[in-house]
Amino acid sequence: MDIERVPNLGPVSAGWLREAGITTLSELELVGAVAAYLAVRQAGHATSLNLLWALAAALAGCRWDSLSSEEKRQLREELAAAER
């Protein structure tokens, strides 16, 4: 599926992912939410954790606002570890 058609991602987020080299849902699945988030940030875009939530939810097949506090905590921990 083309990245522009992935649920939870708006046109701006999809454009950022495309600029970061992630153009399909399959590619997003391969790299994962945290790595995709970091790739977007490394491409020079100002990101917020809402993008991370949207990416994780897209991979889980749910709405971004349905992620639990525990899921968000785990994502923040993964992000912190990846940034070290």
WORAVEN-V946507 format. One line per field, one symbol per residue. ss: DSSP state (H for helix, E for strand, C for the rest). A space follows every 50 residues. Layout:
ss=???
//
This chain:
ss=CEHHHCCCCCHHHHHHHHHCCCCEHHHHHHHCHHHHHHHHHHCCCCCCHH HHHHHHHHHHCCCHHHCCHHHHHHHHHHHHHHHC
//
